[in-house]
Amino acid sequence: MKFQRKPVDTGDIMKKKQIIIILLVCLVTATIISGFIGNKEIKKSPENKDIKNTEYTIAYMSDGRPSKDNANNTDNLTKDFNQLILQSPTKRVDAVIMVGDMDYINQTSQAYAESTVKNIPVFYVLGNHELDNKFDLSEVKQRFATYDFHPKAGPAGSSNTTYSFNLGDMHVVVLNEYWDGNNNGACDWFVPNGGINSDESCFKYDNVSDGGFIPDALFTWLENDLNDNTKNWTIVTGHEPMYPQTRHIGDSLDKDLTNRDRLESLFIKHKVIAYIGAHTHFSNMTTKNGIFHVDGGVSGVYTSIGKGDPFASIIYTTVNSSGYFKLTHVHENPTWATPKSITLSK
């Protein structure tokens, strides 16, 4: 008995092929979409921040000097640290910079650890009083290896106390203005009273004066750093102001006007948006040659010492993806119950 082969239904085969093709297309599309979404959720910027966050804020505080608290506690400084996010114009803070004279550093660190912002990255600028003891320089140098955002080390001889880093569209430079410009292990100018004999702890004029200075080696490093910068907004920080308004006039970076003006010309050339200093204990914001010059005032117990502002100040710089830069100065009046705020923007 012979079996006859059933005629092939070509239409049915075509339908099956179409179904298979559709299923394959759906599978490939789903895989692509899934991979895209997954990458979007985990992809990070070089600063280890989620790329969906396009707004960044840095807070700056200075001259808290918990070592001068006769009660030997850090409550005053912790109180001000607790305001960092509350007073932020964006209600967020991505980094904090201590702009010098936060001696002793271990006390400032304790106040920070006891505050509500203890998990925010913190950076230190050397002030004259960090150098007027035998402890704080080593404390600051040791912290360099732990800093977030992969800071670029400064020149040999100041590699742990001068550095730069990027956050969002901000390029931030921290200068040690008390470096003698050498790398021979000893201060070639004047060793601060009570301090240590080190390249990075050195006063230009005498051992009780604290006028900052930019040696050639530091200027060259800064020039190269600014040449390599690709961010739109550059902020430079250093403890000594370029244009002091109330105290330390003529014995800050303005003690040597030629040296100060060379630095100013470099800032103008590279479109530095702000220079943030401290040291005078009186907060101030001025604009010169298109650059915001800021004095960070005081914080902590130094609001009641009587040698500066009777209120604590916090400075903020904020950038976003639309090319916006905002500089904000917030200060207590006098217990953060009715804070005052001044904003400059570009």
C-alpha positions as CSV (number, residue, x, y, z in Angstrom):
1,M,0.0,0.0,0.0
2,K,1.4,3.3,-1.0
3,F,1.0,6.5,1.0
4,Q,0.5,9.7,-0.7
5,R,2.3,12.7,0.6
6,K,-0.1,15.4,1.8
7,P,0.2,18.5,-0.3
8,V,2.2,21.3,1.4
9,D,0.2,24.3,2.5
10,T,2.6,27.1,1.5
11,G,0.3,29.7,3.1
12,D,0.6,28.0,6.5
13,I,4.4,27.9,6.3
14,M,4.5,31.6,5.5
15,K,2.4,32.4,8.5
16,K,4.6,30.4,10.8
17,K,7.7,32.1,9.4
18,Q,6.2,35.5,10.0
19,I,5.3,34.6,13.6
20,I,8.9,33.4,14.2
21,I,10.3,36.6,12.7
22,I,8.0,38.7,14.8
23,L,9.0,36.8,18.0
24,L,12.7,37.2,17.1
25,V,12.3,40.9,16.5
26,C,10.5,41.3,19.8
27,L,13.2,39.4,21.7
28,V,16.0,41.4,20.2
29,T,14.2,44.7,20.9
30,A,13.5,43.7,24.5
31,T,17.1,42.8,25.0
32,I,18.3,46.1,23.6
33,I,15.8,48.1,25.6
34,S,16.7,46.2,28.8
35,G,20.4,46.8,28.3
36,F,19.8,50.5,27.6
37,I,17.7,51.0,30.7
38,G,20.2,49.0,32.8
39,N,23.1,51.0,31.6
40,K,21.3,54.3,32.2
41,E,20.6,53.3,35.8
42,I,24.1,52.4,36.7
43,K,26.2,54.6,34.5
44,K,28.3,57.0,36.5
45,S,30.2,60.2,35.7
46,P,33.9,60.4,36.4
47,E,33.0,61.9,39.8
48,N,31.0,58.8,40.7
49,K,27.7,60.6,40.6
50,D,24.5,59.5,38.9
51,I,24.4,61.1,35.4
52,K,20.7,62.0,36.0
53,N,21.9,64.5,38.6
54,T,22.8,67.6,36.7
55,E,23.0,70.0,39.6
56,Y,25.9,70.2,42.0
57,T,26.5,72.2,45.1
58,I,29.7,72.8,47.2
59,A,29.6,74.4,50.6
60,Y,32.5,76.3,52.1
61,M,33.2,77.1,55.8
62,S,36.2,78.7,57.5
63,D,37.8,80.0,60.7
64,G,35.9,77.8,63.1
65,R,38.9,77.2,65.4
66,P,37.5,74.8,67.9
67,S,40.8,74.9,69.7
68,K,39.7,78.2,71.1
69,D,36.6,76.9,72.7
70,N,37.2,77.3,76.4
71,A,34.5,74.7,77.1
72,N,36.6,72.3,75.2
73,N,33.8,71.0,73.1
74,T,32.7,71.1,69.5
75,D,29.0,71.8,69.9
76,N,29.2,75.3,68.3
77,L,30.8,73.9,65.2
78,T,28.5,70.9,65.0
79,K,25.5,73.3,65.2
80,D,26.8,75.1,62.1
81,F,27.6,71.9,60.2
82,N,24.0,70.8,60.8
83,Q,22.8,73.8,58.7
84,L,24.8,72.9,55.6
85,I,22.0,71.1,53.8
86,L,19.2,73.1,55.4
87,Q,20.6,76.4,54.1
88,S,21.8,75.1,50.8
89,P,20.0,76.9,47.8
90,T,19.5,73.4,46.3
91,K,18.9,71.6,49.6
92,R,21.8,69.3,48.7
93,V,25.5,69.5,49.3
94,D,27.9,67.3,47.2
95,A,31.1,68.4,48.9
96,V,32.3,70.6,51.8
97,I,35.6,72.6,51.7
98,M,37.1,73.9,55.0
99,V,38.9,77.1,53.9
100,G,41.5,77.1,56.6
101,D,41.9,77.9,60.3
102,M,39.8,74.9,61.5
103,D,42.4,74.0,64.1
104,Y,42.6,71.5,65.5
105,I,41.7,69.3,62.6
106,N,40.9,66.4,64.9
107,Q,38.3,68.5,66.7
108,T,36.8,69.8,63.5
109,S,36.6,66.1,62.3
110,Q,34.8,65.2,65.6
111,A,32.3,68.0,65.1
112,Y,31.7,66.9,61.5
113,A,31.3,63.3,62.5
114,E,28.7,64.3,65.1
115,S,26.7,66.4,62.6
116,T,24.0,65.5,60.1
117,V,26.4,65.9,57.1
118,K,29.0,63.4,58.3
119,N,28.7,61.4,55.1
120,I,29.4,64.3,52.7
121,P,33.0,64.4,51.3
122,V,35.1,67.1,53.1
123,F,38.3,68.7,51.9
124,Y,40.8,70.9,53.8
125,V,42.6,74.1,52.9
126,L,45.7,74.9,55.0
127,G,45.3,78.1,57.0
128,N,48.0,79.9,59.0
129,H,46.8,78.4,62.2
130,E,46.9,74.8,61.0
131,L,50.6,75.5,60.6
132,D,51.1,77.1,64.0
133,N,50.9,73.7,65.7
134,K,52.7,70.4,65.3
135,F,49.6,68.3,64.5
136,D,47.4,69.7,61.8
137,L,49.8,69.6,58.8
138,S,50.1,65.8,59.1
139,E,46.4,65.5,59.6
140,V,45.6,67.3,56.4
141,K,48.3,65.5,54.4
142,Q,47.0,62.1,55.5
143,R,43.5,63.0,54.4
144,F,44.6,63.5,50.8
145,A,44.7,59.8,50.0
146,T,41.1,59.5,51.2
147,Y,39.6,62.4,49.3
148,D,36.7,61.6,46.9
149,F,36.6,62.7,43.2
150,H,40.2,61.6,42.6
151,P,42.0,64.9,43.2
152,K,45.0,65.8,41.1
153,A,48.0,66.2,43.3
154,G,49.9,69.4,43.5
155,P,53.6,70.0,42.7
156,A,56.4,68.0,44.4
157,G,56.8,69.5,47.8
158,S,53.1,70.4,48.1
159,S,51.6,67.3,46.6
160,N,49.3,66.6,49.5
161,T,48.3,70.1,50.4
162,T,47.7,71.6,46.9
163,Y,45.3,69.8,44.6
164,S,42.4,70.1,42.2
165,F,39.3,68.1,41.5
166,N,36.1,68.1,39.4
167,L,32.6,68.0,40.5
168,G,29.9,68.2,37.9
169,D,30.9,71.2,35.7
170,M,33.0,72.7,38.4
171,H,36.8,72.6,38.5
172,V,38.0,73.3,42.0
173,V,41.6,74.2,42.9
174,V,42.9,74.2,46.5
175,L,46.1,76.1,47.0
176,N,48.6,75.9,49.9
177,E,49.7,79.5,50.0
178,Y,52.3,78.7,52.7
179,W,54.6,76.5,50.5
180,D,58.1,77.7,49.9
181,G,58.2,76.3,46.4
182,N,60.8,73.7,47.2
183,N,61.0,70.0,47.9
184,N,64.0,69.8,50.2
185,G,62.2,68.9,53.4
186,A,62.7,72.2,55.2
187,C,61.1,75.6,55.3
188,D,63.3,78.1,53.3
189,W,61.4,81.1,54.6
190,F,60.2,81.4,58.3
191,V,59.0,78.5,60.4
192,P,55.7,79.4,62.1
193,N,55.8,79.7,65.9
194,G,54.9,76.4,67.4
195,G,54.8,74.8,63.9
196,I,57.1,72.3,62.2
197,N,60.0,72.9,59.8
198,S,58.5,71.7,56.5
199,D,58.3,72.9,52.9
200,E,54.5,73.0,53.3
201,S,54.5,74.9,56.5
202,C,56.3,78.1,55.8
203,F,55.7,81.9,56.2
204,K,57.1,84.2,53.6
205,Y,57.7,87.3,55.7
206,D,58.4,86.3,59.3
207,N,57.4,83.5,61.7
208,V,54.6,85.5,63.3
209,S,53.2,87.1,60.2
210,D,50.9,85.0,58.0
211,G,51.0,86.7,54.6
212,G,50.4,84.2,51.9
213,F,52.6,84.0,48.7
214,I,52.5,82.2,45.4
215,P,56.0,81.0,44.5
216,D,57.0,80.3,40.9
217,A,56.6,76.6,41.3
218,L,53.1,76.9,42.6
219,F,52.2,79.4,39.9
220,T,53.5,77.1,37.1
221,W,51.6,74.1,38.5
222,L,48.4,76.2,38.7
223,E,48.9,77.5,35.2
224,N,49.3,74.0,33.8
225,D,46.3,72.8,35.8
226,L,44.1,75.6,34.4
227,N,45.4,74.9,30.9
228,D,44.3,71.2,31.2
229,N,40.9,72.1,32.6
230,T,37.8,71.3,30.5
231,K,35.1,72.3,32.9
232,N,33.1,75.5,32.3
233,W,33.3,76.9,35.9
234,T,36.6,77.2,37.8
235,I,36.8,78.0,41.5
236,V,40.1,78.6,43.3
237,T,40.4,78.4,47.1
238,G,43.1,79.5,49.4
239,H,43.1,80.7,53.0
240,E,44.5,84.2,52.4
241,P,42.4,86.7,50.4
242,M,43.6,88.6,47.4
243,Y,41.5,91.7,48.3
244,P,40.9,91.8,52.1
245,Q,38.3,94.3,53.1
246,T,38.4,94.7,56.9
247,R,41.3,93.0,58.6
248,H,44.7,91.8,57.3
249,I,44.8,94.5,54.7
250,G,48.3,94.7,53.3
251,D,49.5,91.5,54.9
252,S,47.5,88.9,53.0
253,L,48.1,88.0,49.3
254,D,48.1,91.8,48.9
255,K,51.4,92.2,50.8
256,D,53.2,91.6,47.5
257,L,51.1,93.3,44.9
258,T,53.2,92.1,42.0
259,N,52.7,88.5,43.1
260,R,49.0,89.1,43.7
261,D,48.4,90.8,40.4
262,R,50.2,88.0,38.5
263,L,47.8,85.5,40.0
264,E,44.9,87.8,39.2
265,S,46.0,88.0,35.5
266,L,46.2,84.2,35.4
267,F,42.6,84.0,36.7
268,I,41.4,86.4,34.1
269,K,43.1,84.6,31.3
270,H,41.6,81.3,32.3
271,K,38.2,82.7,33.2
272,V,38.2,81.7,36.8
273,I,34.8,82.5,38.1
274,A,35.5,82.8,41.9
275,Y,38.3,82.9,44.4
276,I,37.2,81.9,47.8
277,G,39.4,82.8,50.8
278,A,39.0,83.5,54.5
279,H,41.4,84.7,57.2
280,T,40.0,88.2,57.9
281,H,37.0,86.8,60.0
282,F,34.7,89.2,58.2
283,S,32.5,87.7,55.4
284,N,32.4,89.6,52.1
285,M,31.7,89.2,48.4
286,T,33.1,91.5,45.8
287,T,33.6,91.4,42.1
288,K,36.8,92.4,40.3
289,N,37.6,91.9,36.7
290,G,34.6,89.6,36.3
291,I,35.8,87.4,39.2
292,F,33.9,86.9,42.4
293,H,36.2,87.4,45.4
294,V,34.8,85.9,48.6
295,D,35.8,86.0,52.2
296,G,34.3,83.1,54.1
297,G,33.9,84.8,57.5
298,V,33.8,82.7,60.6
299,S,32.0,79.7,62.1
300,G,31.8,77.8,65.3
301,V,33.0,79.3,68.5
302,Y,34.7,82.1,66.6
303,T,31.4,83.9,66.2
304,S,31.6,84.8,69.9
305,I,35.3,85.6,70.2
306,G,34.9,89.2,69.2
307,K,37.4,89.4,66.4
308,G,35.1,89.2,63.4
309,D,31.5,88.6,62.4
310,P,29.2,87.8,65.3
311,F,27.5,85.2,63.0
312,A,28.5,82.1,61.2
313,S,28.7,82.1,57.4
314,I,28.3,79.3,54.8
315,I,29.3,79.9,51.1
316,Y,27.8,77.8,48.3
317,T,28.7,77.4,44.7
318,T,26.1,75.7,42.5
319,V,26.2,74.7,38.8
320,N,23.7,72.9,36.6
321,S,23.7,71.4,33.1
322,S,22.2,74.4,31.5
323,G,25.4,76.4,32.1
324,Y,24.2,78.2,35.2
325,F,26.6,79.3,38.0
326,K,25.4,80.6,41.4
327,L,27.3,81.9,44.4
328,T,25.4,82.1,47.6
329,H,26.4,83.5,51.0
330,V,24.1,82.5,53.9
331,H,24.7,83.6,57.5
332,E,22.9,83.1,60.8
333,N,21.0,85.9,62.6
334,P,22.1,84.9,65.2
335,T,20.9,81.3,65.7
336,W,19.9,80.2,62.2
337,A,16.3,81.1,63.1
338,T,16.1,83.9,60.5
339,P,19.2,83.4,58.2
340,K,20.1,86.0,55.6
341,S,21.2,85.1,52.1
342,I,22.9,87.0,49.3
343,T,23.2,85.4,45.8
344,L,25.4,86.3,42.8
345,S,25.0,84.5,39.5
346,K,26.3,84.2,36.0
